[in-house]
Amino acid sequence: MADEHAIGFMDSGVGGLTVVKQAIKQLPRETVTFIGDQARLPYGPRPSEQVKTFSWQMANYLLRQDIKMLVIACNTATAAALPDLRRKLAIPVIGVISPGSRAAIKASKNHRIGVIATEGTIKSNAYREAIMTKDPDAEVFSLACPKFVPLVESNEYRSTVAKRVVAESLRPLKGTGIDTLVLGCTHYPLLRPLIQNVVGPDVTLIDSGAETVNGVSFMLDYLDIANTSATKYYPDRFQTTGSATAFATIASDWLDQPDFQATHIDLGGESND
């Protein structure tokens, strides 16, 4: 039986598109409905309870669009809201932290794993706990990189400024001996070439968002809710609480969709205050 309902994806901004890009590639028959809460980013410095409130607002908006699965395509929101959303929603809810942790453990040969993320994700210790639970011998080196999200959201992720900021931000990881580095924010894969250049070719980068789509694919099959139709009936929808034009500029480039269109929405109470 073909379930043609959309999969809902939500993030604080454009970062979640790194997850969507993998979903479009791996699950071409599935319809994507995406929300980026650009009006209130960054989520990283915000209190956990506030991030949970924002996450529920996005989730409820997507639920009204009759989604069949919810993907929290944001590490900060996953750390703050995943347990609550899973407990209270009737549809499957998938976060990005567990898949990224599993992939890092699998990739690391010396058990020295770095994690870069927002302040909120690092403060939550979600990655450290997930990794240590599965591999007690691991050493986890966590580093908050608060300047990375603004670089991406301002479409500066290929600039010389970005190159300098990435080099300066990652300096504390020098000498740690890590052989694996988790990109613990879905915005960070857009900076991947710069990050790889700084940490060197011997360090494996883990894209937590991309790993998440493997889990989405498994759950669709396991729960028998995949779209098995020969074609995709409903169009993808992309919505932002910020500027639809600014969102589309980055999204069309990252998703390689020249005719990309986004819609502005109001969730209520959006502000950067």
C-alpha positions as CSV (number, residue, x, y, z in Angstrom):
1,M,0.0,0.0,0.0
2,A,1.4,3.4,-1.0
3,D,1.4,6.1,1.7
4,E,1.8,9.3,-0.2
5,H,1.7,11.6,2.9
6,A,4.7,13.8,3.3
7,I,7.6,13.5,5.6
8,G,8.0,16.6,7.8
9,F,11.4,18.1,8.3
10,M,12.1,21.0,10.7
11,D,15.1,23.1,11.5
12,S,16.1,26.5,12.9
13,G,17.0,27.6,9.4
14,V,18.5,26.4,6.1
15,G,20.8,23.8,7.8
16,G,18.1,21.1,7.7
17,L,18.3,21.2,3.9
18,T,21.5,19.1,4.2
19,V,19.2,16.4,5.5
20,V,16.6,17.1,2.9
21,K,19.2,16.8,0.1
22,Q,20.0,13.3,1.2
23,A,16.3,12.5,1.5
24,I,15.6,13.6,-2.1
25,K,18.6,11.5,-3.2
26,Q,17.8,8.3,-1.2
27,L,14.0,8.5,-1.2
28,P,13.0,10.1,-4.5
29,R,9.3,9.0,-4.2
30,E,8.8,10.6,-0.8
31,T,7.3,14.1,-0.5
32,V,9.2,16.6,1.7
33,T,7.5,19.3,3.7
34,F,10.1,21.5,5.4
35,I,10.1,24.4,7.9
36,G,13.1,26.6,8.6
37,D,12.6,28.9,11.6
38,Q,14.9,31.6,10.3
39,A,13.1,34.4,12.2
40,R,14.3,33.0,15.5
41,L,17.7,31.6,14.7
42,P,20.2,30.8,16.0
43,Y,18.8,28.2,18.4
44,G,22.2,27.4,19.9
45,P,22.4,30.2,22.5
46,R,18.8,29.9,23.6
47,P,17.6,28.1,26.7
48,S,16.6,24.5,26.2
49,E,13.0,25.1,27.3
50,Q,12.6,27.9,24.7
51,V,14.0,25.6,22.0
52,K,11.5,23.0,23.0
53,T,8.6,25.5,22.7
54,F,9.8,26.5,19.3
55,S,10.1,22.9,18.3
56,W,6.5,22.2,19.3
57,Q,5.3,25.1,17.3
58,M,7.0,23.8,14.2
59,A,5.8,20.2,14.8
60,N,2.2,21.3,15.3
61,Y,2.3,23.3,12.1
62,L,3.6,20.3,10.2
63,L,1.1,18.0,11.8
64,R,-1.7,20.2,10.5
65,Q,-0.3,19.3,7.0
66,D,-1.0,15.6,7.8
67,I,2.6,14.4,7.7
68,K,3.3,10.7,8.3
69,M,6.8,11.1,10.0
70,L,8.6,14.0,11.7
71,V,12.4,14.5,11.3
72,I,14.0,17.0,13.6
73,A,16.7,18.1,11.2
74,C,18.4,20.2,13.9
75,N,20.8,19.0,16.5
76,T,19.9,21.7,19.1
77,A,16.2,20.9,18.8
78,T,16.9,17.2,18.9
79,A,18.7,17.6,22.2
80,A,16.0,19.8,23.6
81,A,12.7,18.3,22.3
82,L,13.1,14.8,20.9
83,P,12.1,12.8,24.0
84,D,9.0,15.0,24.6
85,L,7.9,14.9,20.9
86,R,8.4,11.1,20.8
87,R,6.4,10.6,23.9
88,K,3.4,12.7,22.9
89,L,3.1,12.3,19.1
90,A,1.3,9.4,17.4
91,I,3.7,9.4,14.4
92,P,7.4,8.3,14.3
93,V,9.8,11.1,15.3
94,I,13.5,10.9,14.3
95,G,16.3,13.1,15.5
96,V,19.9,13.5,14.2
97,I,22.1,12.8,17.2
98,S,21.8,9.0,17.6
99,P,22.5,8.4,13.9
100,G,25.5,10.7,14.0
101,S,26.9,9.1,17.1
102,R,26.6,5.6,15.7
103,A,28.3,6.5,12.5
104,A,31.2,8.2,14.4
105,I,31.8,5.1,16.6
106,K,31.8,2.9,13.5
107,A,34.2,5.2,11.6
108,S,36.7,5.8,14.5
109,K,39.7,3.5,14.8
110,N,41.4,5.1,17.8
111,H,38.2,5.9,19.8
112,R,39.1,9.6,19.8
113,I,36.1,11.4,18.5
114,G,35.5,15.2,18.0
115,V,32.1,16.8,18.1
116,I,31.5,20.4,16.8
117,A,28.0,21.8,17.3
118,T,26.1,24.8,18.7
119,E,26.4,25.9,22.3
120,G,23.1,24.4,23.1
121,T,24.0,21.0,21.7
122,I,27.4,20.9,23.4
123,K,25.9,22.1,26.7
124,S,23.3,19.3,26.6
125,N,26.1,16.7,26.4
126,A,23.8,14.7,24.1
127,Y,26.6,13.6,21.8
128,R,29.0,12.7,24.5
129,E,26.4,10.6,26.3
130,A,25.2,8.9,23.1
131,I,28.8,8.0,22.1
132,M,30.0,7.0,25.6
133,T,26.9,4.8,26.1
134,K,27.7,2.8,23.0
135,D,31.5,3.0,23.3
136,P,32.7,3.5,27.0
137,D,36.3,3.5,25.8
138,A,35.8,6.5,23.5
139,E,37.3,9.9,24.3
140,V,35.0,12.7,23.1
141,F,36.3,16.2,22.4
142,S,33.4,18.6,22.2
143,L,33.7,22.1,20.8
144,A,31.0,24.8,20.3
145,C,31.3,26.7,17.1
146,P,28.7,29.5,17.4
147,K,30.0,31.5,14.4
148,F,29.3,28.8,11.9
149,V,25.5,29.1,11.6
150,P,25.5,32.8,10.9
151,L,28.1,32.2,8.1
152,V,25.7,29.8,6.4
153,E,22.6,31.7,7.0
154,S,24.1,34.9,5.5
155,N,25.3,32.9,2.4
156,E,28.9,33.5,3.3
157,Y,29.9,29.9,3.6
158,R,32.2,30.0,0.6
159,S,33.9,33.3,1.5
160,T,37.4,34.1,2.6
161,V,35.8,35.3,5.9
162,A,34.4,31.8,6.4
163,K,37.8,30.2,5.7
164,R,39.3,32.4,8.5
165,V,36.5,31.8,11.0
166,V,36.6,28.0,10.5
167,A,40.3,27.9,11.0
168,E,40.2,30.0,14.2
169,S,37.2,28.1,15.6
170,L,38.7,24.7,15.1
171,R,42.1,25.6,16.6
172,P,41.3,24.0,20.0
173,L,41.0,20.5,18.3
174,K,44.6,20.7,17.2
175,G,46.7,18.1,19.1
176,T,43.7,16.1,20.3
177,G,44.5,13.2,18.0
178,I,41.0,12.7,16.8
179,D,40.5,10.5,13.8
180,T,36.7,11.3,13.4
181,L,34.8,14.6,13.7
182,V,31.0,14.8,14.0
183,L,29.4,17.8,12.2
184,G,26.9,18.1,15.0
185,C,24.8,20.8,13.4
186,T,23.0,20.4,10.2
187,H,24.3,23.8,9.0
188,Y,27.9,22.6,9.2
189,P,28.0,20.3,6.1
190,L,27.8,23.5,3.9
191,L,31.2,24.3,5.4
192,R,32.5,20.8,4.9
193,P,35.4,21.6,2.4
194,L,36.7,24.3,4.8
195,I,36.4,22.1,7.9
196,Q,38.1,19.2,6.1
197,N,41.0,21.4,5.0
198,V,41.6,22.5,8.6
199,V,41.4,19.1,10.3
200,G,43.3,17.3,7.5
201,P,42.5,14.4,5.2
202,D,43.1,11.8,7.9
203,V,40.1,12.9,9.9
204,T,36.8,11.4,8.9
205,L,33.9,13.9,8.9
206,I,30.5,12.5,10.0
207,D,27.4,14.3,8.6
208,S,24.8,13.6,11.2
209,G,22.0,14.7,9.0
210,A,22.9,12.4,6.1
211,E,23.2,9.5,8.5
212,T,19.7,10.3,9.7
213,V,18.2,9.6,6.3
214,N,19.3,6.0,6.5
215,G,17.2,5.7,9.7
216,V,14.3,7.4,8.0
217,S,14.5,4.9,5.1
218,F,14.5,1.9,7.5
219,M,11.6,3.2,9.5
220,L,9.5,3.8,6.4
221,D,9.9,0.2,5.4
222,Y,9.6,-1.2,8.9
223,L,6.3,0.6,9.6
224,D,5.1,0.0,6.1
225,I,4.5,3.7,5.4
226,A,6.8,4.2,2.4
227,N,5.4,5.6,-0.8
228,T,5.6,2.6,-3.1
229,S,3.8,4.4,-6.0
230,A,5.8,4.6,-9.3
231,T,5.8,8.4,-9.1
232,K,5.6,11.1,-6.5
233,Y,2.1,12.6,-6.5
234,Y,2.4,15.6,-4.2
235,P,5.0,18.4,-4.7
236,D,7.7,19.2,-2.1
237,R,6.9,22.2,0.1
238,F,9.5,24.6,1.7
239,Q,8.5,27.1,4.3
240,T,10.4,29.6,6.3
241,T,9.5,32.1,9.1
242,G,12.1,34.4,7.7
243,S,12.7,35.8,4.2
244,A,11.5,33.4,1.5
245,T,13.8,35.1,-1.0
246,A,16.9,34.7,1.2
247,F,16.0,31.1,2.0
248,A,15.5,30.3,-1.7
249,T,18.9,31.8,-2.7
250,I,20.8,29.3,-0.5
251,A,18.4,26.4,-1.0
252,S,18.4,26.6,-4.8
253,D,22.2,26.5,-4.8
254,W,22.6,23.7,-2.2
255,L,19.8,21.5,-3.6
256,D,20.8,22.3,-7.2
257,Q,17.2,23.4,-8.1
258,P,17.3,26.6,-10.1
259,D,13.5,27.1,-10.0
260,F,13.3,26.5,-6.2
261,Q,10.5,28.3,-4.4
262,A,9.9,28.9,-0.7
263,T,6.9,30.4,1.2
264,H,7.0,32.7,4.2
265,I,4.8,31.5,7.1
266,D,4.0,32.8,10.6
267,L,4.2,30.4,13.5
268,G,3.3,33.1,16.0
269,G,5.7,35.1,18.2
270,E,8.6,34.9,15.8
271,S,11.3,37.4,16.7
272,N,15.0,37.5,17.3
273,D,14.5,39.2,20.7
